[in-house]
Amino acid sequence: MTSLRPLGASDIEVFPLTLGGNVFGWTADRDTSFAVLDGYTQAGGNFVDTADAYSQWAPGNEGGVSERIIGEWMKARGNRSDVVVATKGGALSTRKGLRADTVKAAVEDSLRRLQSDYIDLYYTHYDDESVEVGEFLPVLDELVGAGKIRAIAASNISPERLQEALDFSDREGVAKYVALQPQYNLVSRDTYEGRLQDIAGRGGLAAVPYYGLAAGFLTGKYRPGTTVDSARAQGAGKHLETERGRKVLVALDEVAEAHGAEIATVALAWLAARPTVVAPIASARTPEQLKALVALADLTLTQGEVDKLTAASA
């Protein structure tokens, strides 16, 4: 059985691959979402990531749909205590920002949609620099104290604000971020490496990167002359136009062949081997796409292979 990893300075332990819930109710309907969630947990997975804003960008989607599907699935399966649910607040149009009353209302809304008394990991989805950290961190601390949130985390935050938040929590003795969700993958390294990663490392934060497969580019299905039927094809395909993108694919092909592994598995394994990274996020629109993702738990790259991929992505 795959060993679970500690999530920063919390008592939460997670599978090394986080299942992204952004597709639930968007490119995966309710039944397909249930099948994906079933397949992930049957493979040993326990860490599901969502947000109250998923998937408000899609026409006719008011947001909250992914949370609602996950809540219905947990109720149907009776497995709430076996699943680590991470959700986020602050980006939904009707609950936007990090003012104290907004945060409280957003958490209550998420709990209702998830049909749960608690959220395992709650992220501030986007930093709101119009609000002092001294306003929203005490509210999150209050929610932790009430048992509605087990641990808190940050996403889409500057190094300066992250450090300010950590310092405030230390100084005031309130709940402190234990994890960070940055954009990070083989073709997007400067979105995390540098000051943000350094602060996370010093603070003992667990990194849970999103876009772990660069919107599908790092699955290897995007090649010169190919057309991919995906809602994210335009964003993913742009990496083919860069020398780095092409070099990364060559290196991934070589390492994948050496292991008899899927390219997506190798890309995620590189990410999982990076400093501070605990459980990269990847989404599956169908149960068939899950196999390459959960295989991360059984693939360990050699240092030489990690170095080869790192050099190709420089």
C-alpha positions as CSV (number, residue, x, y, z in Angstrom):
1,M,0.0,0.0,0.0
2,T,1.3,3.5,-0.9
3,S,2.5,5.4,2.1
4,L,0.9,8.7,2.8
5,R,2.8,11.9,3.1
6,P,2.5,14.5,5.9
7,L,0.9,17.8,4.8
8,G,3.2,20.4,6.2
9,A,2.9,21.1,9.9
10,S,-0.6,19.5,10.2
11,D,-1.9,16.2,11.3
12,I,-3.2,15.5,7.8
13,E,-1.6,12.8,5.7
14,V,-2.2,12.6,1.9
15,F,-1.7,10.4,-1.1
16,P,1.2,11.6,-3.3
17,L,-1.2,12.6,-6.1
18,T,-4.0,15.1,-5.5
19,L,-7.1,14.6,-7.6
20,G,-8.2,17.9,-9.1
21,G,-11.9,18.6,-9.0
22,N,-12.0,21.5,-11.4
23,V,-13.5,19.2,-14.1
24,F,-16.4,18.0,-12.1
25,G,-19.6,19.5,-13.4
26,W,-17.6,21.1,-16.3
27,T,-16.0,18.6,-18.7
28,A,-17.1,15.6,-16.5
29,D,-20.8,15.2,-15.7
30,R,-22.0,13.9,-12.3
31,D,-21.9,10.2,-13.2
32,T,-18.5,10.4,-14.8
33,S,-17.2,12.5,-11.8
34,F,-18.5,9.8,-9.4
35,A,-16.6,7.1,-11.5
36,V,-13.4,9.2,-11.5
37,L,-13.7,9.7,-7.7
38,D,-14.4,6.0,-7.2
39,G,-11.4,5.0,-9.3
40,Y,-9.1,7.4,-7.5
41,T,-10.0,6.1,-4.0
42,Q,-9.9,2.5,-5.1
43,A,-6.3,3.1,-6.2
44,G,-5.5,4.3,-2.7
45,G,-6.0,8.1,-3.3
46,N,-7.5,10.2,-0.5
47,F,-6.8,13.9,-1.4
48,V,-9.4,15.8,-3.5
49,D,-9.0,19.4,-4.4
50,T,-11.8,21.7,-5.3
51,A,-13.0,25.4,-4.9
52,D,-16.2,27.3,-4.5
53,A,-15.6,29.0,-7.9
54,Y,-15.4,25.7,-9.9
55,S,-16.5,26.0,-12.6
56,Q,-17.9,29.5,-12.9
57,W,-15.9,30.2,-16.1
58,A,-18.1,27.7,-18.0
59,P,-21.3,29.1,-19.6
60,G,-24.3,28.3,-17.4
61,N,-22.2,27.3,-14.4
62,E,-22.8,29.4,-11.3
63,G,-19.9,27.9,-9.4
64,G,-20.1,25.6,-6.4
65,V,-20.9,22.7,-8.8
66,S,-17.7,20.7,-8.1
67,E,-18.1,21.0,-4.4
68,R,-21.7,19.9,-4.7
69,I,-20.8,16.8,-6.7
70,I,-18.0,15.8,-4.3
71,G,-20.5,16.3,-1.4
72,E,-23.1,14.1,-3.1
73,W,-20.4,11.4,-3.8
74,M,-19.2,11.3,-0.2
75,K,-22.7,11.0,1.1
76,A,-23.5,8.2,-1.4
77,R,-20.3,6.3,-0.5
78,G,-20.4,7.1,3.2
79,N,-16.7,7.8,3.2
80,R,-16.3,11.4,4.4
81,S,-13.8,10.4,7.1
82,D,-11.6,8.6,4.6
83,V,-11.3,11.6,2.2
84,V,-9.1,14.7,2.7
85,V,-11.1,17.5,1.1
86,A,-9.3,20.7,0.1
87,T,-11.4,23.6,-1.1
88,K,-10.8,27.3,-1.7
89,G,-12.7,30.6,-1.1
90,G,-12.3,34.1,-2.3
91,A,-12.8,33.8,-6.1
92,L,-16.5,33.1,-6.5
93,S,-18.2,36.2,-7.8
94,T,-20.9,36.2,-5.1
95,R,-18.3,35.6,-2.3
96,K,-15.3,37.5,-3.7
97,G,-12.4,38.7,-1.6
98,L,-11.1,38.0,1.9
99,R,-13.1,40.4,4.1
100,A,-14.0,38.7,7.4
101,D,-17.7,38.4,6.8
102,T,-17.1,37.2,3.2
103,V,-14.7,34.4,4.4
104,K,-17.2,33.3,7.1
105,A,-20.1,33.1,4.6
106,A,-18.0,31.4,1.9
107,V,-16.9,28.7,4.4
108,E,-20.5,28.0,5.5
109,D,-21.6,27.8,1.8
110,S,-18.8,25.3,1.1
111,L,-19.7,23.2,4.1
112,R,-23.3,23.1,2.9
113,R,-22.4,22.0,-0.6
114,L,-19.9,19.4,0.6
115,Q,-22.6,18.1,3.1
116,S,-19.9,18.1,5.7
117,D,-19.3,19.5,9.2
118,Y,-15.7,20.3,8.4
119,I,-13.2,21.1,5.6
120,D,-9.8,19.4,5.9
121,L,-7.8,22.1,4.1
122,Y,-9.1,25.5,3.3
123,Y,-7.2,27.8,0.9
124,T,-7.4,31.5,0.3
125,H,-7.9,31.0,-3.4
126,Y,-6.5,34.4,-4.5
127,D,-4.8,36.9,-2.2
128,D,-6.9,40.0,-1.6
129,E,-4.3,42.7,-0.9
130,S,-7.1,45.2,-0.2
131,V,-7.6,43.3,3.1
132,E,-4.9,43.1,5.8
133,V,-3.8,39.7,6.8
134,G,-4.8,40.7,10.3
135,E,-8.4,40.7,9.3
136,F,-8.8,37.3,7.6
137,L,-6.3,35.2,9.5
138,P,-8.1,35.6,12.9
139,V,-11.4,34.6,11.2
140,L,-9.8,31.5,9.8
141,D,-8.3,30.8,13.2
142,E,-11.8,31.1,14.7
143,L,-13.1,28.6,12.1
144,V,-10.3,26.2,12.9
145,G,-11.1,26.6,16.6
146,A,-14.8,25.8,15.9
147,G,-13.8,22.6,14.1
148,K,-15.1,23.8,10.8
149,I,-11.6,23.8,9.2
150,R,-8.7,21.5,10.1
151,A,-5.9,23.5,8.5
152,I,-5.4,26.5,6.3
153,A,-3.4,27.2,3.2
154,A,-2.7,29.8,0.5
155,S,-2.9,29.9,-3.3
156,N,-1.9,32.6,-5.8
157,I,-0.1,34.7,-3.3
158,S,3.1,36.9,-3.6
159,P,6.2,36.0,-1.6
160,E,5.8,39.2,0.3
161,R,2.3,38.6,1.4
162,L,3.0,34.9,2.2
163,Q,5.8,36.0,4.5
164,E,3.7,38.7,6.1
165,A,0.9,36.1,6.8
166,L,3.3,33.6,8.3
167,D,4.9,36.3,10.5
168,F,1.4,37.5,11.7
169,S,0.4,34.0,12.6
170,D,3.6,33.4,14.6
171,R,3.3,36.8,16.3
172,E,-0.4,36.6,17.2
173,G,-0.6,32.8,17.8
174,V,-3.4,32.2,15.3
175,A,-3.8,29.5,12.7
176,K,-0.9,29.4,10.2
177,Y,-0.7,28.3,6.6
178,V,0.5,24.7,6.4
179,A,0.4,24.4,2.6
180,L,0.8,26.5,-0.6
181,Q,-0.8,25.9,-4.0
182,P,1.4,27.4,-6.7
183,Q,1.3,27.0,-10.4
184,Y,4.3,24.7,-11.1
185,N,5.4,22.2,-13.7
186,L,8.2,21.4,-16.1
187,V,7.3,24.3,-18.5
188,S,6.3,26.7,-15.7
189,R,9.0,26.8,-13.1
190,D,9.5,30.5,-12.4
191,T,5.9,30.6,-11.1
192,Y,7.2,28.9,-7.9
193,E,11.0,28.5,-7.9
194,G,12.8,31.4,-6.2
195,R,11.5,33.4,-3.3
196,L,8.1,31.7,-3.0
197,Q,9.7,28.3,-2.8
198,D,12.3,29.5,-0.4
199,I,9.7,30.9,2.0
200,A,7.7,27.7,1.8
201,G,10.8,25.7,2.6
202,R,11.8,27.8,5.6
203,G,8.2,27.8,6.9
204,G,7.8,24.0,6.5
205,L,4.9,24.5,4.1
206,A,3.8,21.6,1.8
207,A,3.6,22.6,-1.9
208,V,0.5,21.2,-3.7
209,P,1.1,22.5,-7.3
210,Y,-1.7,23.1,-9.7
211,Y,-1.4,22.7,-13.5
212,G,1.0,19.8,-12.7
213,L,0.5,18.6,-16.3
214,A,0.4,22.1,-17.9
215,A,-3.2,21.9,-18.9
216,G,-2.5,18.5,-20.6
217,F,0.7,19.4,-22.5
218,L,2.8,17.2,-20.3
219,T,0.7,14.1,-21.1
220,G,2.6,14.0,-24.4
221,K,-0.6,14.1,-26.5
222,Y,0.3,17.5,-28.0
223,R,2.8,16.9,-30.9
224,P,3.6,18.8,-34.1
225,G,0.8,18.3,-36.6
226,T,-1.7,16.8,-34.1
227,T,-5.1,18.2,-33.1
228,V,-6.4,17.5,-29.6
229,D,-10.1,17.7,-28.7
230,S,-9.9,19.3,-25.3
231,A,-11.4,22.4,-23.6
232,R,-7.8,23.4,-22.7
233,A,-6.1,22.5,-26.1
234,Q,-5.3,26.1,-27.0
235,G,-3.5,26.9,-23.8
236,A,-1.6,23.6,-23.7
237,G,-0.7,23.6,-27.4
238,K,1.2,26.9,-27.1
239,H,4.1,25.1,-25.4
240,L,4.9,23.3,-28.7
241,E,6.0,26.6,-30.0
242,T,8.8,27.0,-27.5
243,E,12.2,25.4,-27.6
244,R,11.8,24.5,-23.9
245,G,8.5,22.7,-24.6
246,R,10.0,20.6,-27.3
247,K,13.1,19.8,-25.3
248,V,10.9,18.7,-22.3
249,L,8.9,16.3,-24.5
250,V,12.1,14.7,-25.8
251,A,13.4,14.2,-22.2
252,L,10.1,12.9,-21.0
253,D,9.9,10.4,-23.9
254,E,13.4,9.1,-23.0
255,V,12.6,8.7,-19.3
256,A,9.2,7.2,-19.9
257,E,10.6,4.6,-22.2
258,A,13.2,3.6,-19.7
259,H,10.5,2.9,-17.1
260,G,7.8,1.7,-19.4
261,A,5.7,4.5,-18.0
262,E,3.3,7.1,-19.3
263,I,4.7,10.5,-20.0
264,A,2.2,12.1,-17.7
265,T,3.4,9.9,-14.8
266,V,7.0,10.9,-15.4
267,A,6.1,14.6,-15.5
268,L,4.3,14.3,-12.2
269,A,7.1,12.2,-10.7
270,W,9.6,15.0,-11.5
271,L,7.3,17.4,-9.8
272,A,6.9,15.2,-6.7
273,A,10.7,15.0,-6.5
274,R,11.1,18.8,-6.2
275,P,11.9,20.4,-2.9
276,T,8.8,21.1,-0.7
277,V,6.4,19.4,-3.1
278,V,4.1,16.9,-1.4
279,A,1.2,16.0,-3.8
280,P,0.9,17.5,-7.3
281,I,-2.6,18.1,-8.5
282,A,-3.9,16.5,-11.7
283,S,-7.4,16.2,-13.1
284,A,-9.0,13.3,-15.0
285,R,-12.1,13.8,-17.2
286,T,-12.6,10.0,-17.4
287,P,-11.7,7.0,-15.3
288,E,-9.3,5.9,-18.1
289,Q,-7.2,9.0,-17.6
290,L,-6.7,8.1,-14.0
291,K,-4.2,5.2,-14.5
292,A,-1.3,7.5,-15.6
293,L,-1.9,9.8,-12.7
294,V,-2.2,7.4,-9.8
295,A,0.9,5.5,-11.2
296,L,2.9,8.4,-9.7
297,A,2.7,6.6,-6.4
298,D,4.8,3.7,-7.7
299,L,7.3,5.6,-9.8
300,T,10.6,6.9,-8.4
301,L,13.0,8.6,-10.8
302,T,16.7,8.3,-10.4
303,Q,18.7,11.4,-9.6
304,G,20.1,11.3,-13.1
305,E,16.6,11.3,-14.6
306,V,15.5,14.2,-12.4
307,D,18.5,16.1,-13.5
308,K,17.9,15.4,-17.2
309,L,14.3,16.7,-17.0
310,T,15.4,19.7,-14.9
311,A,18.1,20.6,-17.5
312,A,15.6,20.2,-20.4
313,S,13.2,22.5,-18.7
314,A,15.7,25.2,-17.8
